[in-house]
Amino acid sequence: VQLQASGGGLVQPGGSLRLSCEVSGFTLADYHIGWSRQAPGKEREGIVCISSNTRSDGSTYYTASVKGRFTVSRDNARNTVYLQMAYLQPEDTAVYYCAVDFTEPYYCRIPSREYGYSVWGQGTKVTVSS
C-alpha cells in the first residue's frame, strides 16, 4: 500500500493550487481518503476526507478552516484523489499529507488525534507567500 502526494509549491496569497494523491496497492473506490497538513512548529491538522464510493456514497467533509476554499475529489480510474485549493493564505503554508482508512465502514472521518488513518503517504510542501 502506497500513497504519494504531489503538486505542492510556492503560490501567492489569493492563488490556487491542486494537490494529487496517487495510490497503489488497494482499490481506491473501496476506501476513504483523508488529508492533513502540518504547518511549521504546529501539530498536524486534519482538514478533509472523502468517503468510499463502493461502501459509502463518496461524501466529503471539511474543517471550518478550509470549507468553502478547498475541494476534494477522486478519480478512481486514475487511482488518484485531488485536493483543489483556492483563495490560499499564508496560514495555509504547510506540508500536506494524504492517507487511507481501512477501518471505518461507513462515512469518512476527518483525520485527527483521536481518529487515526491506516496508512500515510509522504507529504508535499505548500508555501503561500508574496
DSSP file with accessible surface (Angstrom, degrees, kcal/mol):
  #  RESIDUE AA STRUCTURE BP1 BP2  ACC     N-H-->O    O-->H-N    N-H-->O    O-->H-N    TCO  KAPPA ALPHA  PHI   PSI    X-CA   Y-CA   Z-CA
    1    1 A V              0   0   86      0, 0.0     2,-0.3     0, 0.0    24,-0.2   0.000 360.0 360.0 360.0 127.1    0.0    0.0    0.0
    2    2 A Q  E     -A   24   0A 138     22,-2.4    22,-2.2    24,-0.1     2,-0.4  -0.996 360.0-171.7-141.4 146.0    1.4    3.4   -1.0
    3    3 A L  E     -A   23   0A   9     -2,-0.3   119,-1.0    20,-0.2     2,-0.5  -0.998   7.0-170.2-132.8 137.2    0.2    6.9   -1.2
    4    4 A Q  E     -Ab  22 122A  98     18,-2.2    18,-2.4    -2,-0.4     2,-0.3  -0.950   6.6-157.6-133.6 113.0    2.1    9.7   -2.8
    5    5 A A  E     +A   21   0A   2    117,-1.3     2,-0.3    -2,-0.5    16,-0.2  -0.656  23.6 159.8 -86.7 144.0    1.1   13.3   -2.5
    6    6 A S  E     +A   20   0A  56     14,-2.4    14,-2.6    -2,-0.3   118,-0.1  -0.938  33.7  76.5-152.1 171.7    2.3   15.8   -5.1
    7    7 A G        +     0   0   38     -2,-0.3    11,-0.2     1,-0.3    -1,-0.1   0.400  59.0 138.4 103.7  -2.5    1.6   19.2   -6.6
    8    8 A G        +     0   0   29     12,-0.1     2,-0.3    88,-0.1    -1,-0.3  -0.169  18.0 121.2 -69.6 169.5    2.9   21.4   -3.8
    9    9 A G        -     0   0   30    116,-0.5   118,-2.8   115,-0.1     2,-0.5  -0.985  60.8 -44.9 166.7-165.4    4.9   24.6   -4.5
   10   10 A L  E     +e  127   0B 131     -2,-0.3     2,-0.3   116,-0.2   118,-0.2  -0.820  53.6 169.8 -98.4 130.0    5.0   28.3   -4.0
   11   11 A V  E     -e  128   0B  19    116,-2.7   118,-2.1    -2,-0.5     3,-0.1  -0.986  31.7-114.8-139.6 148.0    1.9   30.3   -4.6
   12   12 A Q    >   -     0   0  137     -2,-0.3     3,-2.4   116,-0.2    76,-0.2  -0.457  48.5 -82.4 -78.5 153.8    0.9   33.9   -3.9
   13   13 A P  T 3  S+     0   0   53      0, 0.0    76,-0.2     0, 0.0    -1,-0.1  -0.294 120.6  26.5 -54.2 136.0   -1.8   34.8   -1.4
   14   14 A G  T 3  S+     0   0   42     74,-3.8    73,-0.6     1,-0.3    75,-0.1   0.298 101.1 119.7  89.8  -8.0   -5.2   34.5   -3.1
   15   15 A G    <   -     0   0   21     -3,-2.4    73,-2.4    73,-0.3     2,-0.3  -0.133  55.8-123.6 -84.3-178.6   -3.9   32.0   -5.5
   16   16 A S        +     0   0   68     70,-0.2     2,-0.3    71,-0.2    70,-0.2  -0.875  21.6 178.0-126.8 159.2   -4.8   28.4   -6.2
   17   17 A L  E     - C   0  85A  36     68,-2.4    68,-3.3    -2,-0.3     2,-0.5  -0.975  17.7-144.0-156.8 145.9   -3.1   25.0   -6.3
   18   18 A R  E     - C   0  84A 129     -2,-0.3     2,-0.3   -11,-0.2    66,-0.2  -0.971  14.4-161.4-119.2 122.5   -4.2   21.4   -6.9
   19   19 A L  E     - C   0  83A   0     64,-2.8    64,-2.6    -2,-0.5     2,-0.4  -0.716   5.6-153.0 -95.3 150.0   -2.6   18.6   -5.0
   20   20 A S  E     -AC   6  82A  25    -14,-2.6   -14,-2.4    -2,-0.3     2,-0.5  -0.926   8.6-162.6-121.4 148.3   -2.8   15.0   -6.1
   21   21 A a  E     -AC   5  81A   0     60,-2.3    60,-2.2    -2,-0.4     2,-0.5  -0.921  12.1-165.7-129.3 102.3   -2.6   11.8   -4.0
   22   22 A E  E     -AC   4  80A 124    -18,-2.4   -18,-2.2    -2,-0.5     2,-0.3  -0.784  10.8-164.8 -92.6 131.0   -1.8    8.8   -6.2
   23   23 A V  E     +A    3   0A   3     56,-2.9     2,-0.3    -2,-0.5   -20,-0.2  -0.780  12.4 176.2-117.2 157.9   -2.4    5.5   -4.5
   24   24 A S  E     +A    2   0A  54    -22,-2.2   -22,-2.4    -2,-0.3     3,-0.1  -0.980  55.5  47.9-153.1 157.9   -1.4    1.9   -5.2
   25   25 A G  S    S+     0   0   66     -2,-0.3     2,-0.3   -24,-0.2   -22,-0.1   0.422 105.1  50.1  91.3  -0.8   -1.8   -1.5   -3.6
   26   26 A F  S    S-     0   0   29    -24,-0.1     2,-0.8     5,-0.0    -1,-0.1  -0.974  93.3 -90.4-158.0 166.3   -5.5   -1.2   -2.9
   27   27 A T    >   -     0   0   83     -2,-0.3     3,-1.7     1,-0.2     4,-0.4  -0.744  32.4-155.2 -87.1 109.9   -8.8   -0.4   -4.7
   28   28 A L  G >  S+     0   0    1     -2,-0.8     3,-1.8     1,-0.3    -1,-0.2   0.865  88.3  60.7 -55.7 -40.1   -9.3    3.3   -4.3
   29   29 A A  G 3  S+     0   0   15      1,-0.3    25,-2.0    47,-0.2    24,-1.9   0.748  99.5  58.7 -61.7 -22.4  -13.0    3.2   -4.7
   30   30 A D  G <  S+     0   0   50     -3,-1.7     2,-0.3    22,-0.2    -1,-0.3   0.574 103.1  54.8 -84.7  -9.4  -13.4    0.9   -1.7
   31   31 A Y  S <  S-     0   0   60     -3,-1.8     2,-0.2    -4,-0.4    22,-0.2  -0.903  76.9-111.2-134.7 156.2  -11.8    3.2    0.9
   32   32 A H  E     -F  101   0C   0     69,-0.9    69,-2.3    -2,-0.3     2,-0.4  -0.536  28.0-155.0 -78.8 146.6  -12.0    6.6    2.5
   33   33 A I  E     -FG 100  50C   0     17,-2.2    17,-2.6    67,-0.2     2,-0.3  -0.971  10.1-170.9-124.1 137.6   -9.2    9.0    1.9
   34   34 A G  E     -FG  99  49C   0     65,-2.3    65,-2.2    -2,-0.4     2,-0.4  -0.886  10.5-147.6-125.2 157.7   -8.2   11.9    4.2
   35   35 A W  E     +FG  98  48C   0     13,-2.5    12,-2.8    -2,-0.3    13,-1.5  -0.982  16.6 174.8-123.5 140.2   -5.9   14.9    4.0
   36   36 A S  E     -FG  97  46C   3     61,-2.5    61,-3.0    -2,-0.4     2,-0.3  -0.881  11.3-155.4-131.0 167.1   -4.0   16.5    6.9
   37   37 A R  E     -FG  96  45C  16      8,-2.4     8,-3.6    -2,-0.3     2,-0.4  -0.982   5.1-154.4-142.3 154.5   -1.5   19.3    7.0
   38   38 A Q  E     -F   95   0C  72     57,-2.2    57,-2.3    -2,-0.3     6,-0.2  -0.950  10.7-157.8-134.1 113.0    1.3   20.3    9.3
   39   39 A A    >   -     0   0   21      4,-0.5     3,-2.4    -2,-0.4    55,-0.2  -0.503  44.2 -76.2 -82.4 156.9    2.5   23.9    9.5
   40   40 A P  T 3  S+     0   0  106      0, 0.0    -1,-0.1     0, 0.0     3,-0.1  -0.276 117.7   2.8 -55.4 126.7    5.9   24.7   10.8
   41   41 A G  T 3  S+     0   0   92      1,-0.2     2,-0.3    -3,-0.1    -2,-0.0   0.561 114.3 101.7  76.0   7.8    6.0   24.4   14.5
   42   42 A K  S <  S-     0   0  143     -3,-2.4    -1,-0.2     1,-0.0     2,-0.1  -0.803  75.5 -98.1-122.4 164.8    2.4   23.2   14.8
   43   43 A E        -     0   0  132     -2,-0.3    -4,-0.5     1,-0.1     2,-0.1  -0.390  52.0 -87.3 -75.3 157.4    0.6   19.9   15.3
   44   44 A R        -     0   0  100     -6,-0.2     2,-0.5    -2,-0.1    -6,-0.2  -0.439  45.4-155.4 -65.4 138.0   -0.7   18.0   12.3
   45   45 A E  E     -G   37   0C  72     -8,-3.6    -8,-2.4    -2,-0.1     2,-0.3  -0.970   9.5-137.5-121.6 122.4   -4.3   19.2   11.5
   46   46 A G  E     +G   36   0C  11     -2,-0.5   -10,-0.3    65,-0.4     3,-0.1  -0.582  28.8 168.7 -73.5 139.0   -6.8   17.0    9.6
   47   47 A I  E     +     0   0C   0    -12,-2.8    16,-2.4     1,-0.4     2,-0.3   0.712  50.1   2.9-125.3 -35.7   -8.7   19.1    7.1
   48   48 A V  E     -GH  35  62C   0    -13,-1.5   -13,-2.5    14,-0.2    -1,-0.4  -0.977  47.3-170.5-148.6 163.4  -10.8   17.0    4.7
   49   49 A b  E     -GH  34  61C   0     12,-1.8    12,-2.2    -2,-0.3     2,-0.4  -0.978   9.6-153.4-151.7 156.9  -11.9   13.5    3.9
   50   50 A I  E     -GH  33  60C   8    -17,-2.6   -17,-2.2    -2,-0.3    10,-0.2  -0.999  22.9-128.7-132.9 129.2  -13.8   11.8    1.1
   51   51 A S        -     0   0    0      8,-3.2   -20,-0.1    -2,-0.4    56,-0.1  -0.298  32.1 -88.5 -76.5 160.4  -15.8    8.6    1.6
   52   52 A S        -     0   0    0     54,-0.4     6,-2.2   -22,-0.2     7,-0.3  -0.212  24.9-145.2 -58.6 152.5  -15.6    5.4   -0.4
   53   53 A N  S    S+     0   0   69    -24,-1.9   -23,-0.2     4,-0.2    -1,-0.1   0.792  95.8  41.4 -88.8 -33.7  -17.8    5.1   -3.5
   54   54 A T  S    S+     0   0   82    -25,-2.0   -24,-0.2     1,-0.1    -1,-0.1   0.844 126.4  29.4 -87.1 -33.6  -18.5    1.4   -3.2
   55   55 A R  S    S+     0   0  102    -26,-0.5     2,-0.2    51,-0.1    -1,-0.1   0.501 134.1  12.7-103.3  -7.1  -19.1    1.1    0.6
   56   56 A S  S    S-     0   0   26     -4,-0.1    51,-0.1    -5,-0.1    50,-0.1  -0.575  91.1 -87.6-143.8-150.9  -20.4    4.6    1.1
   57   57 A D        -     0   0   95     -2,-0.2    -4,-0.2    49,-0.1    -5,-0.1   0.210  55.0-106.9-120.6  14.0  -21.6    7.5   -1.0
   58   58 A G        +     0   0   17     -6,-2.2    -5,-0.1     1,-0.2    -6,-0.1   0.670  60.7 167.3  71.6  15.8  -18.5    9.4   -1.8
   59   59 A S        -     0   0   24     -7,-0.3    -8,-3.2    -9,-0.1     2,-0.3  -0.199  23.0-142.8 -66.3 155.4  -19.5   12.2    0.6
   60   60 A T  E     -H   50   0C  51    -10,-0.2     2,-0.3    47,-0.1   -10,-0.2  -0.889  12.0-165.9-123.0 151.8  -17.0   14.8    1.6
   61   61 A Y  E     -H   49   0C  92    -12,-2.2   -12,-1.8    -2,-0.3     2,-0.3  -0.992   5.2-170.3-139.2 143.6  -16.3   16.6    4.8
   62   62 A Y  E     -H   48   0C  50     -2,-0.3   -14,-0.2   -14,-0.2     2,-0.1  -0.970  22.9-119.8-134.7 148.8  -14.2   19.7    5.6
   63   63 A T    >>  -     0   0   34    -16,-2.4     4,-1.8    -2,-0.3     3,-1.5  -0.465  37.5-107.7 -79.7 161.8  -12.9   21.5    8.7
   64   64 A A  T 34 S+     0   0   97      1,-0.3    -1,-0.1     2,-0.2   -17,-0.1   0.820 114.6  65.6 -59.9 -31.4  -14.0   25.1    9.1
   65   65 A S  T 34 S+     0   0   49      1,-0.2    -1,-0.3     3,-0.0   -18,-0.1   0.741 117.9  21.9 -67.9 -20.5  -10.6   26.4    8.3
   66   66 A V  T X> S+     0   0    0     -3,-1.5     3,-2.3   -19,-0.2     4,-2.3   0.512  88.1 123.6-122.9  -9.8  -10.8   25.2    4.7
   67   67 A K  T 3< S+     0   0  147     -4,-1.8     4,-0.1     1,-0.3   -19,-0.0  -0.308  81.8  18.5 -59.7 133.7  -14.5   24.8    4.0
   68   68 A G  T 34 S+     0   0   74      2,-0.5    -1,-0.3     1,-0.1     3,-0.1   0.228 125.9  57.1  89.8 -14.2  -15.6   26.9    1.0
   69   69 A R  T <4 S+     0   0   51     -3,-2.3    17,-1.6     1,-0.2     2,-0.3   0.679  98.9  54.9-115.9 -32.5  -12.0   27.2   -0.3
   70   70 A F  E  <  -D   85   0A   3     -4,-2.3    -2,-0.5    15,-0.2     2,-0.4  -0.830  59.6-168.1-107.6 146.8  -10.8   23.6   -0.7
   71   71 A T  E     -D   84   0A  78     13,-2.7    13,-3.3    -2,-0.3     2,-0.4  -0.992   5.1-158.7-135.6 126.3  -12.5   20.8   -2.7
   72   72 A V  E     +D   83   0A   6     -2,-0.4     2,-0.3    11,-0.2    11,-0.2  -0.825  20.4 161.7-103.6 140.6  -11.6   17.2   -2.5
   73   73 A S  E     -D   82   0A  55      9,-2.1     9,-2.8    -2,-0.4     2,-0.4  -0.946  22.9-139.5-148.3 167.3  -12.5   14.8   -5.3
   74   74 A R  E     -D   81   0A  35     -2,-0.3     2,-0.5     7,-0.2     7,-0.2  -0.983  10.0-163.2-135.5 147.7  -11.4   11.4   -6.5
   75   75 A D  E > > -D   80   0A  51      5,-3.2     5,-2.0    -2,-0.4     3,-0.8  -0.877  12.3-175.4-124.3  94.1  -10.8    9.7   -9.9
   76   76 A N  G > 5S+     0   0   48     -2,-0.5     3,-1.1     1,-0.3   -48,-0.2   0.839  80.8  59.2 -64.3 -31.6  -10.9    6.0   -9.1
   77   77 A A  G 3 5S+     0   0   95      1,-0.3    -1,-0.3    -3,-0.1    -2,-0.0   0.824 112.3  40.4 -66.1 -29.8   -9.9    5.0  -12.6
   78   78 A R  G < 5S-     0   0  167     -3,-0.8    -1,-0.3     2,-0.2    -2,-0.2   0.333 107.6-126.3 -97.0   3.2   -6.7    7.0  -12.2
   79   79 A N  T < 5 +     0   0   68     -3,-1.1   -56,-2.9    -4,-0.3     2,-0.4   0.857  69.3 126.4  54.0  40.8   -6.1    5.9   -8.6
   80   80 A T  E   < -CD  22  75A  13     -5,-2.0    -5,-3.2   -58,-0.2     2,-0.4  -0.985  48.6-160.2-137.7 138.5   -5.9    9.5   -7.6
   81   81 A V  E     -CD  21  74A   0    -60,-2.2   -60,-2.3    -2,-0.4     2,-0.3  -0.939  19.5-151.4-112.5 139.4   -7.5   11.8   -5.2
   82   82 A Y  E     -CD  20  73A  32     -9,-2.8    -9,-2.1    -2,-0.4     2,-0.5  -0.856  12.7-161.8-114.3 147.1   -7.3   15.6   -5.7
   83   83 A L  E     -CD  19  72A   0    -64,-2.6   -64,-2.8    -2,-0.3     2,-0.6  -0.928  12.1-163.0-126.0 102.8   -7.3   18.5   -3.3
   84   84 A Q  E     -CD  18  71A  77    -13,-3.3   -13,-2.7    -2,-0.5     2,-0.5  -0.794   9.6-166.8 -86.7 122.4   -8.2   21.7   -5.1
   85   85 A M  E     +CD  17  70A   0    -68,-3.3   -68,-2.4    -2,-0.6     2,-0.3  -0.942   9.5 175.0-116.4 128.8   -7.2   24.7   -3.0
   86   86 A A        +     0   0   21    -17,-1.6   -70,-0.2    -2,-0.5   -71,-0.2  -0.854  58.5  25.5-128.0 164.7   -8.3   28.2   -3.7
   87   87 A Y  S    S-     0   0  153    -73,-0.6    -1,-0.2    -2,-0.3   -71,-0.2   0.905  82.1-165.1  50.4  45.8   -8.0   31.6   -2.0
   88   88 A L        -     0   0    0    -73,-2.4   -74,-3.8   -76,-0.2   -73,-0.3  -0.324   7.9-165.9 -66.8 144.2   -4.8   30.4   -0.4
   89   89 A Q    >   -     0   0   70    -76,-0.2     3,-2.8   -75,-0.1     4,-0.3  -0.855  37.4-101.6-125.8 161.7   -3.5   32.4    2.6
   90   90 A P  G >  S+     0   0   64      0, 0.0     3,-1.9     0, 0.0    38,-0.3   0.827 119.6  64.1 -54.4 -31.4   -0.1   32.4    4.3
   91   91 A E  G 3  S+     0   0  133      1,-0.3   -52,-0.1   -52,-0.0    -3,-0.0   0.584  90.2  67.2 -71.7  -7.5   -1.7   30.4    7.1
   92   92 A D  G <  S+     0   0    0     -3,-2.8    -1,-0.3    36,-0.1     2,-0.2   0.502  71.3 120.4 -85.3  -5.1   -2.2   27.6    4.6
   93   93 A T    <   +     0   0   29     -3,-1.9     2,-0.3    -4,-0.3    34,-0.2  -0.446  42.4 108.1 -61.3 123.9    1.5   27.1    4.4
   94   94 A A  E    S- I   0 126C   4     32,-1.9    32,-3.0    -2,-0.2     2,-0.5  -0.970  74.6 -83.8-177.9 170.3    2.2   23.5    5.5
   95   95 A V  E     -FI  38 125C  41    -57,-2.3   -57,-2.2    -2,-0.3     2,-0.4  -0.894  47.0-146.0 -93.6 128.2    3.2   20.1    4.4
   96   96 A Y  E     -FI  37 124C   0     28,-3.0    28,-2.2    -2,-0.5     2,-0.4  -0.837  16.7-172.5-103.8 133.7    0.1   18.3    3.1
   97   97 A Y  E     -F   36   0C  44    -61,-3.0   -61,-2.5    -2,-0.4     2,-0.3  -0.931  10.3-154.4-124.6 146.8   -0.4   14.6    3.6
   98   98 A a  E     +F   35   0C   0     -2,-0.4    23,-2.4    24,-0.3     2,-0.3  -0.865  16.7 179.7-116.7 156.3   -2.9   12.1    2.3
   99   99 A A  E     -FJ  34 120C   0    -65,-2.2   -65,-2.3    -2,-0.3     2,-0.4  -0.975  22.1-127.3-151.4 159.1   -3.9    8.8    4.0
  100  100 A V  E     -FJ  33 119C   0     19,-2.2    18,-1.7    -2,-0.3    19,-1.5  -0.887  13.4-147.0-113.3 144.0   -6.2    5.8    3.5
  101  101 A D  E     +F   32   0C   0    -69,-2.3   -69,-0.9    -2,-0.4    16,-0.1  -0.938  19.8 172.0-111.7 111.7   -8.7    4.5    6.1
  102  102 A F  S    S+     0   0   66     -2,-0.6    -1,-0.1   -71,-0.1    15,-0.1   0.409  73.4  55.9 -93.7   0.9   -9.1    0.7    6.1
  103  103 A T  S    S+     0   0  103      1,-0.0    -1,-0.1     2,-0.0    14,-0.1   0.889  76.9  83.2-104.2 -50.9  -11.2    0.7    9.2
  104  104 A E        -     0   0   31      1,-0.2   -72,-0.2     5,-0.1    -3,-0.1  -0.407  55.6-164.0 -66.5 123.1  -14.2    2.9    9.2
  105  105 A P  S    S+     0   0   59      0, 0.0    -1,-0.2     0, 0.0     3,-0.1   0.737  70.6  25.4 -83.0 -21.1  -17.1    1.0    7.4
  106  106 A Y  S    S+     0   0  159      1,-0.4   -54,-0.4   -50,-0.1     2,-0.2   0.560 114.2   3.2-112.4-106.0  -19.5    3.9    6.6
  107  107 A Y  S    S-     0   0  121    -56,-0.1    -1,-0.4     1,-0.1   -75,-0.1  -0.584  77.1-103.2 -90.3 151.2  -18.7    7.6    6.2
  108  108 A b        -     0   0    7    -49,-0.2     2,-0.4    -2,-0.2   -57,-0.1  -0.255  28.6-147.1 -68.3 158.3  -15.2    9.0    6.3
  109  109 A R        -     0   0  115    -59,-0.1   -59,-0.1   -61,-0.1   -61,-0.1  -0.989  24.0-109.5-125.8 136.5  -13.9   10.9    9.3
  110  110 A I        -     0   0   41     -2,-0.4   -61,-0.1   -61,-0.1     5,-0.1  -0.424  46.4-101.2 -63.8 132.8  -11.5   13.7    9.1
  111  111 A P        +     0   0    5      0, 0.0   -65,-0.4     0, 0.0     2,-0.3  -0.226  57.7 155.1 -55.8 143.2   -8.1   12.6   10.5
  112  112 A S        -     0   0   53      3,-2.5   -67,-0.1   -67,-0.1     5,-0.1  -0.943  60.2 -90.8-156.3 176.9   -7.5   13.8   14.0
  113  113 A R  S    S+     0   0  182     -2,-0.3     3,-0.2     1,-0.2    -1,-0.1   0.861 128.6  45.9 -63.9 -32.7   -5.5   13.0   17.1
  114  114 A E  S    S+     0   0  156      1,-0.2     2,-0.5    -3,-0.0    -1,-0.2   0.718 118.3  42.4 -83.1 -23.0   -8.5   10.9   18.2
  115  115 A Y  S    S-     0   0   28     -5,-0.1    -3,-2.5    -3,-0.1    -1,-0.2  -0.900  73.7-170.3-131.2 106.8   -9.0    9.2   14.9
  116  116 A G        -     0   0   53     -2,-0.5     2,-0.2    -5,-0.2    -3,-0.1  -0.602  16.7-128.1 -95.3 152.7   -6.0    7.9   13.0
  117  117 A Y        -     0   0   17     -2,-0.2   -16,-0.2     1,-0.1     3,-0.1  -0.502  20.2-118.1 -92.7 169.0   -5.9    6.6    9.5
  118  118 A S  S    S+     0   0   48    -18,-1.7     2,-0.4     1,-0.3   -17,-0.2   0.933  89.0  11.6 -77.4 -49.2   -4.3    3.3    8.4
  119  119 A V  E     -J  100   0C  45    -19,-1.5   -19,-2.2  -117,-0.0     2,-0.3  -0.998  64.9-158.1-137.5 133.3   -1.5    4.3    6.1
  120  120 A W  E     -J   99   0C  81     -2,-0.4   -21,-0.2   -21,-0.2  -117,-0.2  -0.817   9.4-144.4-109.1 149.3    0.0    7.7    5.4
  121  121 A G        -     0   0    9    -23,-2.4  -117,-0.2    -2,-0.3     2,-0.2  -0.451  35.8 -79.4 -98.9 177.2    1.9    8.9    2.4
  122  122 A Q  B     -b    4   0A 139   -119,-1.0  -117,-1.3    -2,-0.2   -24,-0.3  -0.487  55.7-118.3 -71.2 148.7    4.8   11.2    2.0
  123  123 A G        -     0   0   24     -2,-0.2     2,-0.4   -26,-0.1   -26,-0.2  -0.294  11.6-138.4 -89.0 170.5    3.8   14.9    2.1
  124  124 A T  E     -I   96   0C  20    -28,-2.2   -28,-3.0  -118,-0.1     2,-0.4  -0.998  23.9-123.6-128.9 136.0    4.0   17.7   -0.4
  125  125 A K  E     -I   95   0C 139     -2,-0.4  -116,-0.5   -30,-0.2     2,-0.5  -0.648  21.8-169.8 -89.3 132.2    5.0   21.2    0.7
  126  126 A V  E     -I   94   0C   0    -32,-3.0   -32,-1.9    -2,-0.4     2,-0.5  -0.979   2.3-172.9-118.7 126.4    2.8   24.2    0.1
  127  127 A T  E     -e   10   0B  42   -118,-2.8  -116,-2.7    -2,-0.5     2,-0.7  -0.984   6.2-165.8-121.9 123.3    4.1   27.7    0.7
  128  128 A V  E     +e   11   0B   4     -2,-0.5     2,-0.3   -38,-0.3  -116,-0.2  -0.928  35.3 129.7-109.9 111.1    1.8   30.7    0.4
  129  129 A S              0   0   62   -118,-2.1    -2,-0.1    -2,-0.7   -40,-0.0  -0.991 360.0 360.0-159.9 149.2    3.9   33.9    0.2
  130  130 A S              0   0  130     -2,-0.3  -118,-0.1  -118,-0.2    -1,-0.1   0.430 360.0 360.0 -94.5 360.0    4.2   37.0   -1.8
